[in-house]
Amino acid sequence: MIDAAALDIFLHDCRIGTLARLDGDRSIFTFDEAYLAEEERPTLSLAYRDQYGAIINAPRAYQTQIEPFFSNLLPEGALRDYLARRAGIKSVREYLLLAQLGGDLPGAVKAVPVEARGVQREDPDEDGAVADAKRALRFSLAGVQLKFS
């Protein structure tokens, strides 16, 4: 299980912000200052814009579930239950589920554990990489079926 204190949120290769886990199974998303300062920034979601097109930057903590935009990227129903069980977590603990599935989300969004950012193995173990790929938790875009790739 990935047990990260914070997840960097990327849209393509652009760092958008950080989703941090707080005490009491709470989480909070904050935009990256560099992202906010960029005039030609990519749009994560129109839900983060006000009626005039300005970014709504009002961080709010969520209990057990995560911010709705990120929650909607996760699978639902039986698939969510299966993936959570396989990861050894409860399906209602969305932050932990997002940490597990963060590299395989719909669209161009990725949630990368902060401590894993920029870390590369010096001598990659190909057998280990194949084994890791076989154990990886993945789901299809529609969220209906597991990927077998």
N, CA, C and O atoms as a GROMACS GRO file, in nm:
protein
  596
    1MET      N    1   0.084  -0.119   0.000
    1MET     CA    2   0.000   0.000   0.000
    1MET      C    3   0.088   0.124   0.000
    1MET      O    4   0.187   0.131   0.073
    2ILE      N    5   0.052   0.222  -0.080
    2ILE     CA    6   0.122   0.350  -0.082
    2ILE      C    7   0.066   0.433   0.033
    2ILE      O    8  -0.055   0.459   0.039
    3ASP      N    9   0.152   0.475   0.123
    3ASP     CA   10   0.109   0.551   0.241
    3ASP      C   11   0.180   0.686   0.238
    3ASP      O   12   0.271   0.710   0.317
    4ALA      N   13   0.137   0.773   0.149
    4ALA     CA   14   0.201   0.903   0.131
    4ALA      C   15   0.128   1.011   0.209
    4ALA      O   16   0.005   1.013   0.215
    5ALA      N   17   0.206   1.100   0.269
    5ALA     CA   18   0.147   1.212   0.345
    5ALA      C   19   0.090   1.318   0.252
    5ALA      O   20   0.003   1.396   0.291
    6ALA      N   21   0.140   1.321   0.128
    6ALA     CA   22   0.092   1.420   0.031
    6ALA      C   23   0.108   1.365  -0.110
    6ALA      O   24   0.198   1.287  -0.138
    7LEU      N   25   0.017   1.407  -0.198
    7LEU     CA   26   0.020   1.368  -0.338
    7LEU      C   27   0.032   1.494  -0.423
    7LEU      O   28  -0.050   1.586  -0.410
    8ASP      N   29   0.131   1.498  -0.510
    8ASP     CA   30   0.139   1.607  -0.607
    8ASP      C   31   0.041   1.575  -0.719
    8ASP      O   32   0.036   1.462  -0.767
    9ILE      N   33  -0.036   1.674  -0.760
    9ILE     CA   34  -0.133   1.657  -0.866
    9ILE      C   35  -0.078   1.720  -0.993
    9ILE      O   36  -0.042   1.838  -0.995
   10PHE      N   37  -0.073   1.640  -1.099
   10PHE     CA   38  -0.022   1.686  -1.228
   10PHE      C   39  -0.133   1.677  -1.332
   10PHE      O   40  -0.216   1.586  -1.328
   11LEU      N   41  -0.132   1.771  -1.424
   11LEU     CA   42  -0.215   1.766  -1.544
   11LEU      C   43  -0.116   1.768  -1.658
   11LEU      O   44  -0.048   1.868  -1.681
   12HIS      N   45  -0.107   1.658  -1.731
   12HIS     CA   46   0.003   1.634  -1.824
   12HIS      C   47   0.132   1.645  -1.743
   12HIS      O   48   0.149   1.570  -1.646
   13ASP      N   49   0.223   1.733  -1.779
   13ASP     CA   50   0.348   1.748  -1.703
   13ASP      C   51   0.347   1.871  -1.613
   13ASP      O   52   0.449   1.905  -1.553
   14CYS      N   53   0.234   1.937  -1.602
   14CYS     CA   54   0.224   2.059  -1.523
   14CYS      C   55   0.177   2.026  -1.381
   14CYS      O   56   0.072   1.966  -1.362
   15ARG      N   57   0.257   2.067  -1.283
   15ARG     CA   58   0.218   2.046  -1.143
   15ARG      C   59   0.110   2.148  -1.108
   15ARG      O   60   0.132   2.269  -1.115
   16ILE      N   61  -0.007   2.098  -1.071
   16ILE     CA   62  -0.122   2.183  -1.041
   16ILE      C   63  -0.127   2.220  -0.894
   16ILE      O   64  -0.156   2.334  -0.858
   17GLY      N   65  -0.099   2.123  -0.808
   17GLY     CA   66  -0.107   2.147  -0.665
   17GLY      C   67  -0.077   2.022  -0.586
   17GLY      O   68  -0.017   1.927  -0.637
   18THR      N   69  -0.118   2.024  -0.460
   18THR     CA   70  -0.090   1.913  -0.370
   18THR      C   71  -0.215   1.877  -0.291
   18THR      O   72  -0.286   1.963  -0.239
   19LEU      N   73  -0.241   1.749  -0.284
   19LEU     CA   74  -0.347   1.696  -0.199
   19LEU      C   75  -0.278   1.636  -0.078
   19LEU      O   76  -0.206   1.536  -0.090
   20ALA      N   77  -0.300   1.696   0.038
   20ALA     CA   78  -0.230   1.654   0.160
   20ALA      C   79  -0.325   1.580   0.253
   20ALA      O   80  -0.442   1.616   0.266
   21ARG      N   81  -0.273   1.477   0.317
   21ARG     CA   82  -0.350   1.403   0.417
   21ARG      C   83  -0.327   1.468   0.552
   21ARG      O   84  -0.213   1.494   0.590
   22LEU      N   85  -0.435   1.493   0.623
   22LEU     CA   86  -0.429   1.556   0.754
   22LEU      C   87  -0.468   1.454   0.861
   22LEU      O   88  -0.514   1.345   0.829
   23ASP      N   89  -0.448   1.490   0.986
   23ASP     CA   90  -0.490   1.404   1.097
   23ASP      C   91  -0.641   1.381   1.091
   23ASP      O   92  -0.716   1.464   1.039
   24GLY      N   93  -0.683   1.269   1.145
   24GLY     CA   94  -0.826   1.241   1.152
   24GLY      C   95  -0.886   1.200   1.019
   24GLY      O   96  -1.005   1.220   0.997
   25ASP      N   97  -0.805   1.142   0.929
   25ASP     CA   98  -0.852   1.094   0.798
   25ASP      C   99  -0.914   1.207   0.715
   25ASP      O  100  -1.012   1.187   0.643
   26ARG      N  101  -0.854   1.325   0.726
   26ARG     CA  102  -0.899   1.439   0.646
   26ARG      C  103  -0.795   1.467   0.538
   26ARG      O  104  -0.680   1.423   0.549
   27SER      N  105  -0.835   1.540   0.436
   27SER     CA  106  -0.742   1.580   0.330
   27SER      C  107  -0.779   1.719   0.281
   27SER      O  108  -0.892   1.766   0.298
   28ILE      N  109  -0.681   1.785   0.220
   28ILE     CA  110  -0.702   1.921   0.169
   28ILE      C  111  -0.620   1.939   0.042
   28ILE      O  112  -0.503   1.899   0.036
   29PHE      N  113  -0.681   2.000  -0.060
   29PHE     CA  114  -0.611   2.029  -0.185
   29PHE      C  115  -0.575   2.176  -0.189
   29PHE      O  116  -0.659   2.262  -0.161
   30THR      N  117  -0.451   2.206  -0.224
   30THR     CA  118  -0.406   2.345  -0.243
   30THR      C  119  -0.337   2.357  -0.378
   30THR      O  120  -0.261   2.269  -0.418
   31PHE      N  121  -0.366   2.466  -0.446
   31PHE     CA  122  -0.300   2.492  -0.574
   31PHE      C  123  -0.155   2.532  -0.551
   31PHE      O  124  -0.122   2.596  -0.451
   32ASP      N  125  -0.070   2.494  -0.644
   32ASP     CA  126   0.071   2.533  -0.643
   32ASP      C  127   0.081   2.682  -0.680
   32ASP      O  128   0.014   2.728  -0.773
   33GLU      N  129   0.163   2.757  -0.607
   33GLU     CA  130   0.178   2.901  -0.633
   33GLU      C  131   0.227   2.928  -0.775
   33GLU      O  132   0.182   3.024  -0.838
   34ALA      N  133   0.318   2.846  -0.826
   34ALA     CA  134   0.368   2.865  -0.963
   34ALA      C  135   0.256   2.845  -1.065
   34ALA      O  136   0.250   2.915  -1.166
   35TYR      N  137   0.169   2.750  -1.038
   35TYR     CA  138   0.054   2.726  -1.126
   35TYR      C  139  -0.039   2.846  -1.125
   35TYR      O  140  -0.086   2.890  -1.231
   36LEU      N  141  -0.066   2.900  -1.008
   36LEU     CA  142  -0.155   3.016  -0.997
   36LEU      C  143  -0.096   3.139  -1.066
   36LEU      O  144  -0.170   3.220  -1.120
   37ALA      N  145   0.036   3.152  -1.064
   37ALA     CA  146   0.102   3.268  -1.124
   37ALA      C  147   0.109   3.259  -1.276
   37ALA      O  148   0.128   3.361  -1.343
   38GLU      N  149   0.094   3.140  -1.330
   38GLU     CA  150   0.105   3.118  -1.475
   38GLU      C  151  -0.023   3.167  -1.545
   38GLU      O  152  -0.132   3.119  -1.514
   39GLU      N  153  -0.008   3.260  -1.637
   39GLU     CA  154  -0.126   3.312  -1.707
   39GLU      C  155  -0.183   3.214  -1.808
   39GLU      O  156  -0.304   3.209  -1.830
   40GLU      N  157  -0.096   3.135  -1.871
   40GLU     CA  158  -0.138   3.039  -1.973
   40GLU      C  159  -0.149   2.898  -1.914
   40GLU      O  160  -0.115   2.800  -1.980
   41ARG      N  161  -0.195   2.887  -1.791
   41ARG     CA  162  -0.201   2.758  -1.723
   41ARG      C  163  -0.312   2.670  -1.781
   41ARG      O  164  -0.415   2.720  -1.827
   42PRO      N  165  -0.289   2.538  -1.779
   42PRO     CA  166  -0.395   2.446  -1.822
   42PRO      C  167  -0.508   2.444  -1.719
   42PRO      O  168  -0.484   2.471  -1.601
   43THR      N  169  -0.627   2.412  -1.762
   43THR     CA  170  -0.742   2.409  -1.673
   43THR      C  171  -0.760   2.268  -1.618
   43THR      O  172  -0.779   2.173  -1.694
   44LEU      N  173  -0.754   2.255  -1.488
   44LEU     CA  174  -0.778   2.125  -1.424
   44LEU      C  175  -0.926   2.090  -1.435
   44LEU      O  176  -0.961   1.979  -1.475
   45SER      N  177  -1.012   2.184  -1.399
   45SER     CA  178  -1.156   2.164  -1.405
   45SER      C  179  -1.224   2.300  -1.398
   45SER      O  180  -1.177   2.390  -1.329
   46LEU      N  181  -1.334   2.314  -1.469
   46LEU     CA  182  -1.409   2.439  -1.461
   46LEU      C  183  -1.472   2.458  -1.324
   46LEU      O  184  -1.513   2.569  -1.289
   47ALA      N  185  -1.480   2.352  -1.246
   47ALA     CA  186  -1.534   2.362  -1.110
   47ALA      C  187  -1.445   2.450  -1.022
   47ALA      O  188  -1.490   2.500  -0.919
   48TYR      N  189  -1.321   2.471  -1.062
   48TYR     CA  190  -1.228   2.555  -0.986
   48TYR      C  191  -1.225   2.699  -1.039
   48TYR      O  192  -1.134   2.775  -1.005
   49ARG      N  193  -1.321   2.736  -1.121
   49ARG     CA  194  -1.328   2.872  -1.174
   49ARG      C  195  -1.460   2.937  -1.132
   49ARG      O  196  -1.563   2.871  -1.122
   50ASP      N  197  -1.453   3.069  -1.107
   50ASP     CA  198  -1.576   3.140  -1.072
   50ASP      C  199  -1.645   3.185  -1.200
   50ASP      O  200  -1.602   3.151  -1.310
   51GLN      N  201  -1.752   3.260  -1.187
   51GLN     CA  202  -1.831   3.303  -1.303
   51GLN      C  203  -1.755   3.394  -1.397
   51GLN      O  204  -1.795   3.412  -1.512
   52TYR      N  205  -1.644   3.452  -1.350
   52TYR     CA  206  -1.564   3.542  -1.433
   52TYR      C  207  -1.440   3.473  -1.489
   52TYR      O  208  -1.360   3.536  -1.560
   53GLY      N  209  -1.422   3.345  -1.458
   53GLY     CA  210  -1.309   3.270  -1.509
   53GLY      C  211  -1.187   3.269  -1.418
   53GLY      O  212  -1.087   3.205  -1.451
   54ALA      N  213  -1.193   3.337  -1.305
   54ALA     CA  214  -1.080   3.339  -1.212
   54ALA      C  215  -1.079   3.210  -1.130
   54ALA      O  216  -1.184   3.150  -1.103
   55ILE      N  217  -0.960   3.168  -1.092
   55ILE     CA  218  -0.947   3.045  -1.012
   55ILE      C  219  -1.002   3.066  -0.872
   55ILE      O  220  -0.974   3.166  -0.807
   56ILE      N  221  -1.081   2.970  -0.828
   56ILE     CA  222  -1.130   2.970  -0.691
   56ILE      C  223  -1.024   2.899  -0.607
   56ILE      O  224  -1.008   2.778  -0.615
   57ASN      N  225  -0.953   2.976  -0.529
   57ASN     CA  226  -0.844   2.922  -0.447
   57ASN      C  227  -0.885   2.933  -0.300
   57ASN      O  228  -0.835   3.018  -0.226
   58ALA      N  229  -0.975   2.844  -0.260
   58ALA     CA  230  -1.025   2.844  -0.123
   58ALA      C  231  -1.013   2.702  -0.068
   58ALA      O  232  -1.111   2.627  -0.068
   59PRO      N  233  -0.893   2.664  -0.021
   59PRO     CA  234  -0.874   2.527   0.027
   59PRO      C  235  -0.973   2.491   0.138
   59PRO      O  236  -1.002   2.572   0.226
   60ARG      N  237  -1.023   2.369   0.130
   60ARG     CA  238  -1.121   2.320   0.226
   60ARG      C  239  -1.086   2.176   0.260
   60ARG      O  240  -1.060   2.096   0.171
   61ALA      N  241  -1.087   2.143   0.387
   61ALA     CA  242  -1.058   2.006   0.430
   61ALA      C  243  -1.182   1.919   0.414
   61ALA      O  244  -1.294   1.962   0.438
   62TYR      N  245  -1.159   1.795   0.372
   62TYR     CA  246  -1.266   1.696   0.357
   62TYR      C  247  -1.237   1.578   0.447
   62TYR      O  248  -1.122   1.537   0.462
   63GLN      N  249  -1.341   1.523   0.507
   63GLN     CA  250  -1.329   1.409   0.599
   63GLN      C  251  -1.353   1.278   0.524
   63GLN      O  252  -1.455   1.264   0.458
   64THR      N  253  -1.262   1.184   0.534
   64THR     CA  254  -1.266   1.049   0.476
   64THR      C  255  -1.271   1.054   0.324
   64THR      O  256  -1.185   0.994   0.258
   65GLN      N  257  -1.368   1.123   0.267
   65GLN     CA  258  -1.371   1.141   0.122
   65GLN      C  259  -1.275   1.254   0.085
   65GLN      O  260  -1.232   1.330   0.171
   66ILE      N  261  -1.243   1.263  -0.043
   66ILE     CA  262  -1.155   1.370  -0.090
   66ILE      C  263  -1.237   1.470  -0.169
   66ILE      O  264  -1.356   1.450  -0.194
   67GLU      N  265  -1.172   1.578  -0.207
   67GLU     CA  266  -1.239   1.683  -0.284
   67GLU      C  267  -1.316   1.620  -0.401
   67GLU      O  268  -1.264   1.530  -0.467
   68PRO      N  269  -1.438   1.666  -0.428
   68PRO     CA  270  -1.523   1.602  -0.530
   68PRO      C  271  -1.457   1.580  -0.666
   68PRO      O  272  -1.478   1.474  -0.726
   69PHE      N  273  -1.378   1.675  -0.716
   69PHE     CA  274  -1.314   1.654  -0.846
   69PHE      C  275  -1.231   1.526  -0.845
   69PHE      O  276  -1.239   1.447  -0.939
   70PHE      N  277  -1.151   1.507  -0.741
   70PHE     CA  278  -1.064   1.390  -0.733
   70PHE      C  279  -1.143   1.264  -0.701
   70PHE      O  280  -1.110   1.156  -0.750
   71SER      N  281  -1.246   1.277  -0.621
   71SER     CA  282  -1.332   1.163  -0.590
   71SER      C  283  -1.395   1.107  -0.717
   71SER      O  284  -1.409   0.986  -0.732
   72ASN      N  285  -1.434   1.196  -0.807
   72ASN     CA  286  -1.497   1.154  -0.932
   72ASN      C  287  -1.402   1.084  -1.028
   72ASN      O  288  -1.446   1.026  -1.127
   73LEU      N  289  -1.272   1.090  -1.003
   73LEU     CA  290  -1.174   1.018  -1.086
   73LEU      C  291  -1.161   0.872  -1.045
   73LEU      O  292  -1.104   0.791  -1.119
   74LEU      N  293  -1.213   0.838  -0.928
   74LEU     CA  294  -1.200   0.702  -0.876
   74LEU      C  295  -1.312   0.612  -0.928
   74LEU      O  296  -1.421   0.660  -0.958
   75PRO      N  297  -1.284   0.481  -0.937
   75PRO     CA  298  -1.390   0.389  -0.980
   75PRO      C  299  -1.500   0.382  -0.874
   75PRO      O  300  -1.482   0.426  -0.761
   76GLU      N  301  -1.613   0.327  -0.914
   76GLU     CA  302  -1.728   0.318  -0.824
   76GLU      C  303  -1.770   0.174  -0.804
   76GLU      O  304  -1.725   0.084  -0.874
   77GLY      N  305  -1.857   0.154  -0.708
   77GLY     CA  306  -1.923   0.026  -0.688
   77GLY      C  307  -1.830  -0.091  -0.661
   77GLY      O  308  -1.734  -0.081  -0.585
   78ALA      N  309  -1.862  -0.204  -0.727
   78ALA     CA  310  -1.789  -0.329  -0.705
   78ALA      C  311  -1.642  -0.316  -0.743
   78ALA      O  312  -1.556  -0.376  -0.678
   79LEU      N  313  -1.613  -0.240  -0.847
   79LEU     CA  314  -1.474  -0.224  -0.888
   79LEU      C  315  -1.395  -0.150  -0.781
   79LEU      O  316  -1.281  -0.187  -0.751
   80ARG      N  317  -1.454  -0.048  -0.724
   80ARG     CA  318  -1.387   0.025  -0.615
   80ARG      C  319  -1.362  -0.068  -0.497
   80ARG      O  320  -1.253  -0.070  -0.440
   81ASP      N  321  -1.464  -0.145  -0.462
   81ASP     CA  322  -1.450  -0.239  -0.350
   81ASP      C  323  -1.339  -0.339  -0.376
   81ASP      O  324  -1.258  -0.368  -0.288
   82TYR      N  325  -1.335  -0.392  -0.498
   82TYR     CA  326  -1.232  -0.491  -0.534
   82TYR      C  327  -1.092  -0.431  -0.525
   82TYR      O  328  -1.003  -0.490  -0.464
   83LEU      N  329  -1.073  -0.314  -0.585
   83LEU     CA  330  -0.941  -0.251  -0.585
   83LEU      C  331  -0.898  -0.212  -0.443
   83LEU      O  332  -0.781  -0.226  -0.408
   84ALA      N  333  -0.991  -0.164  -0.364
   84ALA     CA  334  -0.959  -0.128  -0.225
   84ALA      C  335  -0.920  -0.253  -0.146
   84ALA      O  336  -0.823  -0.251  -0.070
   85ARG      N  337  -0.996  -0.359  -0.163
   85ARG     CA  338  -0.966  -0.484  -0.093
   85ARG      C  339  -0.828  -0.535  -0.134
   85ARG      O  340  -0.750  -0.579  -0.049
   86ARG      N  341  -0.798  -0.528  -0.262
   86ARG     CA  342  -0.668  -0.573  -0.313
   86ARG      C  343  -0.554  -0.488  -0.257
   86ARG      O  344  -0.443  -0.538  -0.237
   87ALA      N  345  -0.580  -0.361  -0.233
   87ALA     CA  346  -0.478  -0.270  -0.178
   87ALA      C  347  -0.472  -0.278  -0.026
   87ALA      O  348  -0.380  -0.222   0.036
   88GLY      N  349  -0.569  -0.346   0.036
   88GLY     CA  350  -0.569  -0.359   0.181
   88GLY      C  351  -0.622  -0.236   0.253
   88GLY      O  352  -0.580  -0.207   0.365
   89ILE      N  353  -0.714  -0.164   0.189
   89ILE     CA  354  -0.772  -0.045   0.250
   89ILE      C  355  -0.924  -0.051   0.240
   89ILE      O  356  -0.979  -0.133   0.165
   90LYS      N  357  -0.992   0.034   0.314
   90LYS     CA  358  -1.138   0.042   0.305
   90LYS      C  359  -1.174   0.130   0.185
   90LYS      O  360  -1.108   0.231   0.160
   91SER      N  361  -1.278   0.092   0.112
   91SER     CA  362  -1.314   0.164  -0.010
   91SER      C  363  -1.360   0.306   0.016
   91SER      O  364  -1.358   0.389  -0.075
   92VAL      N  365  -1.403   0.338   0.138
   92VAL     CA  366  -1.448   0.474   0.169
   92VAL      C  367  -1.330   0.568   0.194
   92VAL      O  368  -1.348   0.690   0.195
   93ARG      N  369  -1.211   0.515   0.213
   93ARG     CA  370  -1.093   0.598   0.241
   93ARG      C  371  -1.033   0.641   0.107
   93ARG      O  372  -0.936   0.583   0.058
   94GLU      N  373  -1.092   0.745   0.051
   94GLU     CA  374  -1.060   0.786  -0.085
   94GLU      C  375  -0.918   0.836  -0.104
   94GLU      O  376  -0.858   0.814  -0.209
   95TYR      N  377  -0.862   0.903  -0.005
   95TYR     CA  378  -0.725   0.952  -0.019
   95TYR      C  379  -0.630   0.834  -0.045
   95TYR      O  380  -0.546   0.840  -0.135
   96LEU      N  381  -0.643   0.730   0.035
   96LEU     CA  382  -0.555   0.614   0.019
   96LEU      C  383  -0.579   0.544  -0.115
   96LEU      O  384  -0.485   0.495  -0.177
   97LEU      N  385  -0.704   0.539  -0.158
   97LEU     CA  386  -0.736   0.479  -0.287
   97LEU      C  387  -0.676   0.562  -0.401
   97LEU      O  388  -0.623   0.506  -0.497
   98LEU      N  389  -0.685   0.693  -0.391
   98LEU     CA  390  -0.624   0.780  -0.492
   98LEU      C  391  -0.473   0.762  -0.495
   98LEU      O  392  -0.412   0.762  -0.602
   99ALA      N  393  -0.412   0.747  -0.379
   99ALA     CA  394  -0.267   0.724  -0.374
   99ALA      C  395  -0.231   0.595  -0.446
   99ALA      O  396  -0.128   0.588  -0.513
  100GLN      N  397  -0.315   0.493  -0.434
  100GLN     CA  398  -0.289   0.365  -0.500
  100GLN      C  399  -0.307   0.374  -0.650
  100GLN      O  400  -0.229   0.316  -0.726
  101LEU      N  401  -0.409   0.446  -0.694
  101LEU     CA  402  -0.446   0.448  -0.836
  101LEU      C  403  -0.396   0.573  -0.909
  101LEU      O  404  -0.426   0.590  -1.027
  102GLY      N  405  -0.322   0.658  -0.841
  102GLY     CA  406  -0.286   0.790  -0.893
  102GLY      C  407  -0.214   0.792  -1.026
  102GLY      O  408  -0.220   0.893  -1.096
  103GLY      N  409  -0.147   0.685  -1.064
  103GLY     CA  410  -0.078   0.681  -1.192
  103GLY      C  411  -0.165   0.633  -1.305
  103GLY      O  412  -0.122   0.630  -1.420
  104ASP      N  413  -0.289   0.594  -1.276
  104ASP     CA  414  -0.378   0.538  -1.376
  104ASP      C  415  -0.518   0.598  -1.365
  104ASP      O  416  -0.618   0.526  -1.359
  105LEU      N  417  -0.523   0.730  -1.362
  105LEU     CA  418  -0.651   0.799  -1.351
  105LEU      C  419  -0.704   0.835  -1.490
  105LEU      O  420  -0.625   0.843  -1.584
  106PRO      N  421  -0.833   0.857  -1.503
  106PRO     CA  422  -0.888   0.900  -1.632
  106PRO      C  423  -0.830   1.036  -1.673
  106PRO      O  424  -0.799   1.120  -1.589
  107GLY      N  425  -0.816   1.054  -1.802
  107GLY     CA  426  -0.764   1.181  -1.854
  107GLY      C  427  -0.616   1.196  -1.831
  107GLY      O  428  -0.543   1.097  -1.824
  108ALA      N  429  -0.571   1.319  -1.821
  108ALA     CA  430  -0.428   1.349  -1.809
  108ALA      C  431  -0.388   1.380  -1.666
  108ALA      O  432  -0.280   1.436  -1.643
  109VAL      N  433  -0.472   1.347  -1.569
  109VAL     CA  434  -0.443   1.376  -1.428
  109VAL      C  435  -0.365   1.261  -1.367
  109VAL      O  436  -0.396   1.144  -1.388
  110LYS      N  437  -0.262   1.297  -1.290
  110LYS     CA  438  -0.184   1.199  -1.214
  110LYS      C  439  -0.170   1.249  -1.072
  110LYS      O  440  -0.155   1.370  -1.048
  111ALA      N  441  -0.173   1.157  -0.977
  111ALA     CA  442  -0.150   1.188  -0.836
  111ALA      C  443  -0.026   1.109  -0.794
  111ALA      O  444  -0.030   0.986  -0.784
  112VAL      N  445   0.083   1.181  -0.770
  112VAL     CA  446   0.213   1.119  -0.744
  112VAL      C  447   0.254   1.145  -0.599
  112VAL      O  448   0.255   1.260  -0.555
  113PRO      N  449   0.287   1.039  -0.524
  113PRO     CA  450   0.334   1.062  -0.387
  113PRO      C  451   0.451   1.159  -0.386
  113PRO      O  452   0.545   1.143  -0.464
  114VAL      N  453   0.447   1.259  -0.299
  114VAL     CA  454   0.549   1.364  -0.297
  114VAL      C  455   0.688   1.306  -0.281
  114VAL      O  456   0.780   1.349  -0.349
  115GLU      N  457   0.705   1.207  -0.193
  115GLU     CA  458   0.838   1.152  -0.171
  115GLU      C  459   0.889   1.073  -0.291
  115GLU      O  460   1.009   1.046  -0.299
  116ALA      N  461   0.802   1.034  -0.385
  116ALA     CA  462   0.844   0.958  -0.503
  116ALA      C  463   0.882   1.048  -0.620
  116ALA      O  464   0.935   1.001  -0.720
  117ARG      N  465   0.854   1.176  -0.608
  117ARG     CA  466   0.880   1.268  -0.717
  117ARG      C  467   1.029   1.275  -0.748
  117ARG      O  468   1.110   1.304  -0.660
  118GLY      N  469   1.064   1.248  -0.871
  118GLY     CA  470   1.202   1.259  -0.915
  118GLY      C  471   1.293   1.147  -0.868
  118GLY      O  472   1.413   1.152  -0.894
  119VAL      N  473   1.239   1.047  -0.801
  119VAL     CA  474   1.321   0.936  -0.754
  119VAL      C  475   1.325   0.829  -0.862
  119VAL      O  476   1.221   0.782  -0.909
  120GLN      N  477   1.447   0.790  -0.902
  120GLN     CA  478   1.464   0.684  -1.000
  120GLN      C  479   1.564   0.584  -0.947
  120GLN      O  480   1.659   0.619  -0.877
  121ARG      N  481   1.541   0.459  -0.983
  121ARG     CA  482   1.637   0.357  -0.944
  121ARG      C  483   1.761   0.369  -1.030
  121ARG      O  484   1.754   0.401  -1.148
  122GLU      N  485   1.877   0.344  -0.969
  122GLU     CA  486   2.002   0.350  -1.044
  122GLU      C  487   2.013   0.232  -1.139
  122GLU      O  488   2.056   0.249  -1.254
  123ASP      N  489   1.976   0.113  -1.093
  123ASP     CA  490   1.987  -0.008  -1.174
  123ASP      C  491   1.853  -0.080  -1.171
  123ASP      O  492   1.830  -0.166  -1.086
  124PRO      N  493   1.764  -0.045  -1.263
  124PRO     CA  494   1.631  -0.103  -1.257
  124PRO      C  495   1.635  -0.255  -1.272
  124PRO      O  496   1.705  -0.308  -1.358
  125ASP      N  497   1.560  -0.323  -1.189
  125ASP     CA  498   1.550  -0.468  -1.192
  125ASP      C  499   1.434  -0.504  -1.283
  125ASP      O  500   1.318  -0.486  -1.246
  126GLU      N  501   1.465  -0.554  -1.401
  126GLU     CA  502   1.360  -0.582  -1.498
  126GLU      C  503   1.259  -0.683  -1.447
  126GLU      O  504   1.139  -0.668  -1.468
  127ASP      N  505   1.308  -0.787  -1.379
  127ASP     CA  506   1.214  -0.886  -1.324
  127ASP      C  507   1.125  -0.821  -1.219
  127ASP      O  508   1.006  -0.849  -1.212
  128GLY      N  509   1.183  -0.734  -1.138
  128GLY     CA  510   1.106  -0.663  -1.038
  128GLY      C  511   1.004  -0.571  -1.101
  128GLY      O  512   0.891  -0.559  -1.052
  129ALA      N  513   1.042  -0.506  -1.211
  129ALA     CA  514   0.950  -0.416  -1.282
  129ALA      C  515   0.833  -0.494  -1.339
  129ALA      O  516   0.719  -0.448  -1.334
  130VAL      N  517   0.860  -0.612  -1.394
  130VAL     CA  518   0.753  -0.695  -1.448
  130VAL      C  519   0.660  -0.741  -1.336
  130VAL      O  520   0.538  -0.739  -1.352
  131ALA      N  521   0.718  -0.781  -1.224
  131ALA     CA  522   0.636  -0.823  -1.110
  131ALA      C  523   0.552  -0.707  -1.057
  131ALA      O  524   0.435  -0.726  -1.024
  132ASP      N  525   0.612  -0.588  -1.050
  132ASP     CA  526   0.537  -0.470  -1.005
  132ASP      C  527   0.421  -0.442  -1.099
  132ASP      O  528   0.311  -0.409  -1.054
  133ALA      N  529   0.444  -0.454  -1.230
  133ALA     CA  530   0.339  -0.428  -1.328
  133ALA      C  531   0.225  -0.527  -1.314
  133ALA      O  532   0.108  -0.492  -1.330
  134LYS      N  533   0.258  -0.652  -1.282
  134LYS     CA  534   0.154  -0.753  -1.266
  134LYS      C  535   0.069  -0.726  -1.142
  134LYS      O  536  -0.050  -0.759  -1.141
  135ARG      N  537   0.129  -0.667  -1.038
  135ARG     CA  538   0.056  -0.638  -0.915
  135ARG      C  539  -0.014  -0.503  -0.919
  135ARG      O  540  -0.096  -0.474  -0.832
  136ALA      N  541   0.016  -0.421  -1.018
  136ALA     CA  542  -0.038  -0.285  -1.023
  136ALA      C  543  -0.191  -0.286  -1.026
  136ALA      O  544  -0.252  -0.371  -1.091
  137LEU      N  545  -0.249  -0.191  -0.957
  137LEU     CA  546  -0.394  -0.176  -0.958
  137LEU      C  547  -0.429  -0.081  -1.071
  137LEU      O  548  -0.380   0.032  -1.076
  138ARG      N  549  -0.514  -0.127  -1.161
  138ARG     CA  550  -0.552  -0.044  -1.276
  138ARG      C  551  -0.700  -0.063  -1.304
  138ARG      O  552  -0.758  -0.167  -1.272
  139PHE      N  553  -0.760   0.038  -1.363
  139PHE     CA  554  -0.899   0.025  -1.404
  139PHE      C  555  -0.917   0.097  -1.536
  139PHE      O  556  -0.837   0.183  -1.572
  140SER      N  557  -1.023   0.060  -1.609
  140SER     CA  558  -1.045   0.119  -1.740
  140SER      C  559  -1.104   0.259  -1.727
  140SER      O  560  -1.152   0.297  -1.620
  141LEU      N  561  -1.100   0.334  -1.835
  141LEU     CA  562  -1.150   0.471  -1.834
  141LEU      C  563  -1.295   0.477  -1.789
  141LEU      O  564  -1.334   0.565  -1.712
  142ALA      N  565  -1.374   0.384  -1.837
  142ALA     CA  566  -1.515   0.385  -1.800
  142ALA      C  567  -1.536   0.342  -1.655
  142ALA      O  568  -1.643   0.363  -1.598
  143GLY      N  569  -1.433   0.282  -1.597
  143GLY     CA  570  -1.445   0.238  -1.459
  143GLY      C  571  -1.529   0.114  -1.442
  143GLY      O  572  -1.572   0.082  -1.331
  144VAL      N  573  -1.553   0.044  -1.552
  144VAL     CA  574  -1.638  -0.073  -1.547
  144VAL      C  575  -1.557  -0.201  -1.537
  144VAL      O  576  -1.598  -0.296  -1.469
  145GLN      N  577  -1.442  -0.205  -1.604
  145GLN     CA  578  -1.363  -0.326  -1.608
  145GLN      C  579  -1.219  -0.298  -1.568
  145GLN      O  580  -1.170  -0.187  -1.582
  146LEU      N  581  -1.153  -0.401  -1.516
  146LEU     CA  582  -1.011  -0.391  -1.488
  146LEU      C  583  -0.932  -0.403  -1.617
  146LEU      O  584  -0.976  -0.469  -1.711
  147LYS      N  585  -0.818  -0.340  -1.621
  147LYS     CA  586  -0.727  -0.356  -1.734
  147LYS      C  587  -0.640  -0.477  -1.705
  147LYS      O  588  -0.600  -0.500  -1.590
  148PHE      N  589  -0.611  -0.553  -1.805
  148PHE     CA  590  -0.524  -0.668  -1.788
  148PHE      C  591  -0.389  -0.644  -1.852
  148PHE      O  592  -0.317  -0.740  -1.883
  149SER      N  593  -0.352  -0.519  -1.872
  149SER     CA  594  -0.222  -0.487  -1.932
  149SER      C  595  -0.116  -0.474  -1.827
  149SER      O  596   0.000  -0.447  -1.859
   0.00000   0.00000   0.00000
